[in-house]
Amino acid sequence: RREQHLSQQQLNNMSAPPLDPKRFRQQSQTKSRAPNVKKTPTWDDQESAHKIPNATMCDAFNNTSAKNRQNDIMAHAHSASNIIYSTNNPGHSESEKRLANGTHTQRDV
């Protein structure tokens, strides 16, 4: 019987099950993902709002098989470049939903 060994490249290219947006958010918030993770708002009445919606980042992550690209997407998702602290997170969340389903207006962009 001949054993077959997979190369690291082949192992990296094997697809993992897709992440749902909630799990993607949890993983992107970990300090090991990026050096500039934004996790704790400055004031008690603030929440973290995404510039690029979490669902969009999750879709991009799930639709690439390149591990280095997935790492970049995961690192950007909760980075200082993509997160703003806001007291109007419900409004930002509604804008995210409109962007995700294609019903956005210029104000949402």
For each residue, the residues with C-beta under 8 A, 3 or more apart:
1:
2:
3:
4:
5:
6: 10 11
7: 10 11
8: 11 12
9: 12 13
10: 6 7 13 14
11: 6 7 8 14
12: 8 9 67
13: 9 10 65
14: 10 11
15: 65
16:
17:
18: 62
19: 23 24 27 58 61 62
20: 23 24 58
21: 24 25 54 55 58
22: 25 26
23: 19 20 26 27
24: 19 20 21 27 28 54 57 58 61 74 77
25: 21 22 28 29 54 58 77 78
26: 22 23 29 30
27: 19 23 24 30 33 74
28: 24 25 33 57 74 75 77 78
29: 25 26 33 37 39 78
30: 26 27 33 37
31: 37
32:
33: 27 28 29 30 37 74 75 77 78
34: 37 74 75 76 78 79
35:
36: 79 80 81
37: 29 30 31 33 34 78 79 80
38: 48 78 79 80 83 85
39: 29 48 78
40:
41: 44 46 47 48 85
42: 46 85
43: 46 85 87
44: 41
45: 87
46: 41 42 43 85 86 87 89
47: 41 85 86 87 89
48: 38 39 41 78 83 84 85 86 89
49: 83 84 85 86 88 89 92 93
50: 53 54 57 77 82 83 92 96
51: 81 82 83 84
52: 56 57 76 77 82
53: 50 56 57 96 97 99 100
54: 21 24 25 50 57 58 77 96
55: 21 58 59 96 100
56: 52 53 59 60 99 100
57: 24 28 50 52 53 54 60 61 73 76 77 82
58: 19 20 21 24 25 54 55 61 62 77
59: 55 56 62 63
60: 56 57 63 64 73
61: 19 24 57 58 64 70 73 74 77
62: 18 19 58 59
63: 59 60
64: 60 61 69 70 73
65: 13 15
66: 69 70
67: 12 70 71
68: 71 72
69: 64 66 72 73
70: 61 64 66 67 73 74
71: 67 68 74 75
72: 68 69 75 76
73: 57 60 61 64 69 70 76 77
74: 24 27 28 33 34 61 70 71 77
75: 28 33 34 71 72 79
76: 34 52 57 72 73 79 81 82
77: 24 25 28 33 50 52 54 57 58 61 73 74 82
78: 25 28 29 33 34 37 38 39 48 82 83
79: 34 36 37 38 75 76 82 83
80: 36 37 38 83
81: 36 51 76
82: 50 51 52 57 76 77 78 79
83: 38 48 49 50 51 78 79 80
84: 48 49 51 92
85: 38 41 42 43 46 47 48 49
86: 46 47 48 49 89 92
87: 43 45 46 47
88: 49 91 92
89: 46 47 48 49 86 92 93
90: 93 94
91: 88 94 95
92: 49 50 84 86 88 89 95 96
93: 49 89 90 96 97
94: 90 91 97 98
95: 91 92 98 99 104 107 108
96: 50 53 54 55 92 93 99 100
97: 53 93 94 100 101
98: 94 95 101 102 103 104 105 108
99: 53 56 95 96 102 104 108 109
100: 53 55 56 96 97
101: 97 98
102: 98 99
103: 98
104: 95 98 99 108 109
105: 98 108 109
106: 109
107: 95
108: 95 98 99 104 105
109: 99 104 105 106
